[in-house]
Amino acid sequence: MVNPIDRPFYVLGAQDVCTLLGISYPTLQRLRREGLFPEPTIPGRQPRWSSTVLKEFVAGKWRPNSQSATLSVTGGAGHGAITRESAE
């Protein structure tokens, strides 16, 4: 079975994103609120993210809105962690 993130253009819902990154839904909401996670490709009551954006995020190519912070993504599939590192 092909991993959804490896498809050229595939959209994933919040629960799929959480599962893929190994984080909880409240953590996803907090990251979004703090500007540390990409805005959804399809906004609304049931936001969706494109696999391309998620691939950039996991690879560390996506940058948060704040210039003073970087993110570190480790693990995945239920064992992941996203940490914020200050660039001071």
Biotite code that builds the C-alpha atoms (Angstrom):
import biotite.structure as struc

atoms = struc.array([
    struc.Atom([0.000, 0.000, 0.000], chain_id="A", res_id=1, res_name="MET", atom_name="CA", element="C"),
    struc.Atom([1.289, 3.462, -0.896], chain_id="A", res_id=2, res_name="VAL", atom_name="CA", element="C"),
    struc.Atom([1.754, 5.930, 1.964], chain_id="A", res_id=3, res_name="ASN", atom_name="CA", element="C"),
    struc.Atom([-0.651, 8.857, 1.314], chain_id="A", res_id=4, res_name="PRO", atom_name="CA", element="C"),
    struc.Atom([2.144, 11.383, 1.821], chain_id="A", res_id=5, res_name="ILE", atom_name="CA", element="C"),
    struc.Atom([4.035, 9.823, -1.093], chain_id="A", res_id=6, res_name="ASP", atom_name="CA", element="C"),
    struc.Atom([1.230, 10.433, -3.604], chain_id="A", res_id=7, res_name="ARG", atom_name="CA", element="C"),
    struc.Atom([1.734, 13.428, -5.939], chain_id="A", res_id=8, res_name="PRO", atom_name="CA", element="C"),
    struc.Atom([-1.327, 15.342, -4.732], chain_id="A", res_id=9, res_name="PHE", atom_name="CA", element="C"),
    struc.Atom([-3.422, 13.815, -2.029], chain_id="A", res_id=10, res_name="TYR", atom_name="CA", element="C"),
    struc.Atom([-5.317, 15.593, 0.728], chain_id="A", res_id=11, res_name="VAL", atom_name="CA", element="C"),
    struc.Atom([-5.462, 14.386, 4.305], chain_id="A", res_id=12, res_name="LEU", atom_name="CA", element="C"),
    struc.Atom([-7.831, 15.369, 7.092], chain_id="A", res_id=13, res_name="GLY", atom_name="CA", element="C"),
    struc.Atom([-6.802, 16.411, 10.581], chain_id="A", res_id=14, res_name="ALA", atom_name="CA", element="C"),
    struc.Atom([-7.070, 12.898, 12.039], chain_id="A", res_id=15, res_name="GLN", atom_name="CA", element="C"),
    struc.Atom([-4.916, 11.471, 9.226], chain_id="A", res_id=16, res_name="ASP", atom_name="CA", element="C"),
    struc.Atom([-2.347, 14.229, 9.758], chain_id="A", res_id=17, res_name="VAL", atom_name="CA", element="C"),
    struc.Atom([-2.243, 13.482, 13.488], chain_id="A", res_id=18, res_name="CYS", atom_name="CA", element="C"),
    struc.Atom([-1.777, 9.764, 12.836], chain_id="A", res_id=19, res_name="THR", atom_name="CA", element="C"),
    struc.Atom([0.914, 10.401, 10.239], chain_id="A", res_id=20, res_name="LEU", atom_name="CA", element="C"),
    struc.Atom([2.878, 12.721, 12.560], chain_id="A", res_id=21, res_name="LEU", atom_name="CA", element="C"),
    struc.Atom([2.201, 10.780, 15.735], chain_id="A", res_id=22, res_name="GLY", atom_name="CA", element="C"),
    struc.Atom([0.612, 13.735, 17.532], chain_id="A", res_id=23, res_name="ILE", atom_name="CA", element="C"),
    struc.Atom([-2.749, 14.335, 19.177], chain_id="A", res_id=24, res_name="SER", atom_name="CA", element="C"),
    struc.Atom([-5.480, 16.548, 17.756], chain_id="A", res_id=25, res_name="TYR", atom_name="CA", element="C"),
    struc.Atom([-5.035, 19.153, 20.545], chain_id="A", res_id=26, res_name="PRO", atom_name="CA", element="C"),
    struc.Atom([-1.319, 19.312, 19.665], chain_id="A", res_id=27, res_name="THR", atom_name="CA", element="C"),
    struc.Atom([-2.186, 19.916, 16.004], chain_id="A", res_id=28, res_name="LEU", atom_name="CA", element="C"),
    struc.Atom([-4.577, 22.697, 17.034], chain_id="A", res_id=29, res_name="GLN", atom_name="CA", element="C"),
    struc.Atom([-1.924, 24.283, 19.283], chain_id="A", res_id=30, res_name="ARG", atom_name="CA", element="C"),
    struc.Atom([0.697, 24.178, 16.527], chain_id="A", res_id=31, res_name="LEU", atom_name="CA", element="C"),
    struc.Atom([-1.744, 25.808, 14.099], chain_id="A", res_id=32, res_name="ARG", atom_name="CA", element="C"),
    struc.Atom([-2.712, 28.483, 16.633], chain_id="A", res_id=33, res_name="ARG", atom_name="CA", element="C"),
    struc.Atom([0.955, 29.299, 17.296], chain_id="A", res_id=34, res_name="GLU", atom_name="CA", element="C"),
    struc.Atom([1.762, 29.481, 13.565], chain_id="A", res_id=35, res_name="GLY", atom_name="CA", element="C"),
    struc.Atom([4.050, 26.450, 13.788], chain_id="A", res_id=36, res_name="LEU", atom_name="CA", element="C"),
    struc.Atom([2.120, 24.277, 11.326], chain_id="A", res_id=37, res_name="PHE", atom_name="CA", element="C"),
    struc.Atom([1.102, 25.003, 7.731], chain_id="A", res_id=38, res_name="PRO", atom_name="CA", element="C"),
    struc.Atom([-2.363, 26.361, 7.114], chain_id="A", res_id=39, res_name="GLU", atom_name="CA", element="C"),
    struc.Atom([-4.676, 23.810, 5.510], chain_id="A", res_id=40, res_name="PRO", atom_name="CA", element="C"),
    struc.Atom([-4.772, 23.620, 1.724], chain_id="A", res_id=41, res_name="THR", atom_name="CA", element="C"),
    struc.Atom([-8.559, 23.349, 1.980], chain_id="A", res_id=42, res_name="ILE", atom_name="CA", element="C"),
    struc.Atom([-9.751, 25.397, 5.004], chain_id="A", res_id=43, res_name="PRO", atom_name="CA", element="C"),
    struc.Atom([-13.129, 25.067, 6.693], chain_id="A", res_id=44, res_name="GLY", atom_name="CA", element="C"),
    struc.Atom([-14.845, 22.977, 9.326], chain_id="A", res_id=45, res_name="ARG", atom_name="CA", element="C"),
    struc.Atom([-12.987, 19.905, 8.076], chain_id="A", res_id=46, res_name="GLN", atom_name="CA", element="C"),
    struc.Atom([-9.585, 21.237, 7.028], chain_id="A", res_id=47, res_name="PRO", atom_name="CA", element="C"),
    struc.Atom([-7.428, 19.255, 4.608], chain_id="A", res_id=48, res_name="ARG", atom_name="CA", element="C"),
    struc.Atom([-3.689, 19.410, 3.966], chain_id="A", res_id=49, res_name="TRP", atom_name="CA", element="C"),
    struc.Atom([-2.018, 18.413, 0.720], chain_id="A", res_id=50, res_name="SER", atom_name="CA", element="C"),
    struc.Atom([0.543, 15.645, 0.814], chain_id="A", res_id=51, res_name="SER", atom_name="CA", element="C"),
    struc.Atom([3.046, 18.048, -0.784], chain_id="A", res_id=52, res_name="THR", atom_name="CA", element="C"),
    struc.Atom([2.790, 20.531, 2.099], chain_id="A", res_id=53, res_name="VAL", atom_name="CA", element="C"),
    struc.Atom([3.017, 17.758, 4.679], chain_id="A", res_id=54, res_name="LEU", atom_name="CA", element="C"),
    struc.Atom([6.056, 16.277, 2.949], chain_id="A", res_id=55, res_name="LYS", atom_name="CA", element="C"),
    struc.Atom([7.781, 19.700, 3.140], chain_id="A", res_id=56, res_name="GLU", atom_name="CA", element="C"),
    struc.Atom([6.836, 19.991, 6.814], chain_id="A", res_id=57, res_name="PHE", atom_name="CA", element="C"),
    struc.Atom([8.206, 16.537, 7.696], chain_id="A", res_id=58, res_name="VAL", atom_name="CA", element="C"),
    struc.Atom([11.390, 17.171, 5.684], chain_id="A", res_id=59, res_name="ALA", atom_name="CA", element="C"),
    struc.Atom([11.954, 20.427, 7.583], chain_id="A", res_id=60, res_name="GLY", atom_name="CA", element="C"),
    struc.Atom([11.578, 22.606, 4.485], chain_id="A", res_id=61, res_name="LYS", atom_name="CA", element="C"),
    struc.Atom([8.488, 24.409, 5.768], chain_id="A", res_id=62, res_name="TRP", atom_name="CA", element="C"),
    struc.Atom([9.238, 27.371, 8.027], chain_id="A", res_id=63, res_name="ARG", atom_name="CA", element="C"),
    struc.Atom([6.951, 28.783, 10.716], chain_id="A", res_id=64, res_name="PRO", atom_name="CA", element="C"),
    struc.Atom([5.714, 32.361, 10.560], chain_id="A", res_id=65, res_name="ASN", atom_name="CA", element="C"),
    struc.Atom([8.080, 33.381, 13.342], chain_id="A", res_id=66, res_name="SER", atom_name="CA", element="C"),
    struc.Atom([11.667, 34.017, 12.256], chain_id="A", res_id=67, res_name="GLN", atom_name="CA", element="C"),
    struc.Atom([12.897, 33.210, 15.770], chain_id="A", res_id=68, res_name="SER", atom_name="CA", element="C"),
    struc.Atom([11.757, 29.596, 15.860], chain_id="A", res_id=69, res_name="ALA", atom_name="CA", element="C"),
    struc.Atom([12.461, 26.382, 14.039], chain_id="A", res_id=70, res_name="THR", atom_name="CA", element="C"),
    struc.Atom([10.793, 23.022, 14.387], chain_id="A", res_id=71, res_name="LEU", atom_name="CA", element="C"),
    struc.Atom([12.219, 19.589, 14.816], chain_id="A", res_id=72, res_name="SER", atom_name="CA", element="C"),
    struc.Atom([10.065, 16.648, 13.684], chain_id="A", res_id=73, res_name="VAL", atom_name="CA", element="C"),
    struc.Atom([11.019, 13.190, 14.882], chain_id="A", res_id=74, res_name="THR", atom_name="CA", element="C"),
    struc.Atom([9.388, 9.790, 14.740], chain_id="A", res_id=75, res_name="GLY", atom_name="CA", element="C"),
    struc.Atom([5.943, 9.346, 13.278], chain_id="A", res_id=76, res_name="GLY", atom_name="CA", element="C"),
    struc.Atom([3.142, 6.801, 13.176], chain_id="A", res_id=77, res_name="ALA", atom_name="CA", element="C"),
    struc.Atom([2.173, 7.295, 16.813], chain_id="A", res_id=78, res_name="GLY", atom_name="CA", element="C"),
    struc.Atom([5.670, 7.881, 18.156], chain_id="A", res_id=79, res_name="HIS", atom_name="CA", element="C"),
    struc.Atom([6.419, 11.340, 16.847], chain_id="A", res_id=80, res_name="GLY", atom_name="CA", element="C"),
    struc.Atom([7.373, 14.549, 18.502], chain_id="A", res_id=81, res_name="ALA", atom_name="CA", element="C"),
    struc.Atom([7.380, 18.102, 17.243], chain_id="A", res_id=82, res_name="ILE", atom_name="CA", element="C"),
    struc.Atom([9.512, 20.444, 19.263], chain_id="A", res_id=83, res_name="THR", atom_name="CA", element="C"),
    struc.Atom([10.107, 24.160, 18.968], chain_id="A", res_id=84, res_name="ARG", atom_name="CA", element="C"),
    struc.Atom([13.672, 25.386, 19.135], chain_id="A", res_id=85, res_name="GLU", atom_name="CA", element="C"),
    struc.Atom([14.459, 29.052, 19.631], chain_id="A", res_id=86, res_name="SER", atom_name="CA", element="C"),
    struc.Atom([17.105, 30.575, 17.376], chain_id="A", res_id=87, res_name="ALA", atom_name="CA", element="C"),
    struc.Atom([18.579, 32.854, 20.040], chain_id="A", res_id=88, res_name="GLU", atom_name="CA", element="C"),
])
